[in-house]
């Protein structure tokens, strides 16, 4: 691959204490070695930043070049690399003859470090043929030096010279072939082999075949180079492919992890033989288990996942081996390993996998370790997926998982509830045993959300008469004595007892004492005692469901009322024993009224909310009109279960569509595209790994098809048509960079000298380099490119001016129009679960609220409009938004290229005047919240919007 021009970085230069040329010259001449080092460093920085100071070239040759200080010699090499070596006519400066002579002396220096460093320096000036030509004989002689440090640098020096100017060393491949045959040092061999691989592949293959039997004993770096040569040689038709495959098999047993990884990866590109694929996969698994670096583990697991997706059931036998990766402490590694295992699990090994996961789940209970709750939740979710996918294991795991309903970690308990709810719907034969187990675990549940899920399951799926009565008894146990208010009041009275009477007597017989602040001492003491008793009653130990209701969780109370109503309605349909049915109905109504009454008393932390109150009253009304409104029976007993069943079907359909879209990739090919022969050839291995092609794609140097019309939309006019200079810029987003291609047109009949385009930025933007100074002829054109780095997703502004010298050296200036950077180029739609969305919504501090008032009539059309404007995806299922309704609420989510999360909630209502409501945007940083709000505001031309912003 041809070498590109050297690239230099702009280094900060402190101009406040910039010494003059005379001072620098004096320091070079008379200063100490430390002063000379500092001076030479200043000169190098100044040269890199565009001020070469050519008058100092001769003093440096006179006073620095003869020095024996190794640091000065090293710094001098940097200076020769960046200093101007040619005059205005493009000819080599006369002074460089002295430099070449000094380099020749260093190449013959008795110190091996100086020789080696000078040889490395030759690689940096490989473009200057006139400098290199006199040094070729000495450079060749260094290949025979006694020290390996000199020889290995000499090899690469010859390589870079031969790559640029082949005529200078025409016999370099033969020279390297002779060198590698006689060389004993591993690094020197490796460098020579790399030379042959890039400049004379047949000779590299010839040497490789000659050392075929010694491959396993070679050095690690040489083995890596050999793998690369095999990969390159196999791009073409080669007769050595069988040998290469055996070679890769042998290198799978190397002691180096890097060699193992590369050998396994290359093996899968050479052959699709099941034995080879399985050997490579086994190597990957061993690497993950033995490697300590978590990043390496993730990379190897990614490669393993790719292998699994291409070779299917060949790797099923390694499923249990991959599960050993769960011994790692890193959650990302565990999550990746489990995702691979879940995709590899089949009916043949599902029982073993589930048994292993259950043992891991048991371990999280037996002893606490770092991130145990998170790991427990991951295991529960994995068992959930397997149990639903393979019905034969559902019965064996559902009872084991229900033991975690009382887990103090709320997410784990909720995952168990979600799992049980899905199993009980899909497998009717398990309903009886599951409901029995749930009623037994009611006393262990601590979370209100878990209680609500369990009560819903019991209300829907407890069907027998005896089961309904037993469920009622178990609910009474976790609810405590009924009515709640009367029992709590009795406890308060009993706590007071005799003390109340005594205090009442004291207050009635004695004269109250008035304190200085005008309060009564006896009354204050009485109130304080009474309050303390109330707090003691509240803090007393209570059954779990009763404690939740008294703690203010009336949502759970309303779910309890709904579950009791379903049980009573079902019992009434099944029995002819009216007294029992009426007794059960009366007990349920008593519980519901008790919840409402205690919610309005002093015994609860917060009073009952209106929604819960209304919901419970609806249940009471339903039970009181049991025989009158049969349509309500269907709502309670059929519609809710049917809605859940419909939701499960929708989820399965969505998962199947996602799987199908991932498996069938569309390849869009133009009609007139040429067909390559590879498309007709039989595919005998995985796609070959072409690092050069991959690097081109990663750096954006590959050919990119661009739409001419979209390019025109990115052009910004910077000046007016009547200005002396017309300027326009093409703004292109390229990863984390903004590329500005500015076209300048001199509209005057004068030559514009020393013209400078000066840019400045606002926001998280940074100008990489300052454009150079130009001279533009009358009515001439000039194209200037500038690069700006972006560090966050925030609306940025680029502004600036054009300066040039007018008549009589007067400074002329044109101010440019501002360029506003569109953050939508950095925001992409993304997806997350409802739990993750709620967690981030609670965590994020910044909120931007955009009030909406528009003449649009369809809420769904407005949702699509907002999604298109902000590049956000809708997380709310389509089923939840279907139907004819004047209200719409939806959650949206997106991620930026910088890993920033953006959340949005749309709440709108359709009115006679149009759609009104608001969009709430939340993010961790202020910039993205403001930017998305501005984007919505700008994209609503026909709409009237008001924006408010606050920090939570």
Buried (B, 14 or more C-beta within 10 A) or exposed (E): EEEEEEEEEEEEEEEEEEEEEEEBBBBBEEBEEEEBBEBBBBBBBBBBBEEBBEEBBEBBBEBBBEEEBEEBBBBBBBBBBBBEBEEEEEEBBEBBEBBBEBBBBBBEBEBBBBBBBBBBBBBBBBBBBEBBBEBBEBBBEBBEBEBBBBBBBBBBBBBBBBBBBEEBBEEBBEBBBEBBEEBEBBBBBBBBBBBBBBBBBEBBBEBBEEBBEEBEEBBBBBBBBBBBBBBBBBEEEEEBBEBBBEBBBEBBEBEBBBBBBBBBBBBBBBBBBEEBBBBBBBBBBBBBBEBEEBEBBBBBBEBBBBBBEBBEEBBBBBBEBBBBBBEBEBBEBBBBBBBBBBEBBEEEBBBEBBEBBBEBBEBBEEEEEEBBBBBBBBBBBBBBBBBBBBEEBBBEBBBEBBBBBBBEBBBBBBBBBBBBBBBBBBBEEBBBEBBBBBBEBBEBBBBBBBBBBBBBBBBBBBBBBEBBBBBBEBBBBBBBBBBBBEBBBEBBEEBBEEEBEEBEEEBEEEEEEEEEEEEBEBEEEBEEBBEEBBEEBBEEEBBBBBBBBBBBBBBBBBBBBBBBBBBBBBBBEEBEEEEBBEEBBEBBBEBBBBBBBBBEBEBBEEEBBEEBBEBBBBBBEBBEEBEEEEEBBEEBBEEBBEEBEEBBEBEEEEEEEEEEEEEEEEEEEEEEEEEEEEEEEEEEBBEBBBEEEEEEEEEEEEEEEEEEEEEEEBEBEBBEEEBBBBBBBBBBBEEEBBBBBBBBBBBEEBBBEEBBBBBEBBBBBEBEBBBEEBBBEEEEEBEBEBEBEBEBBBBBEBBBBBBBBBEEEEEBEBEBBEBBBBBBBBBEBBEBEEEBBEEBBEEBEBBBBBEBBBEBEEBEEBBEBBBEBBBBBBBBBEBEBEEEEEEBBBBBBBBBBBEBBBBBBBEBBBEEEBBBBBBBBBBBBBBBBBBBBBBBBEBBEEBEBEBEBEEE
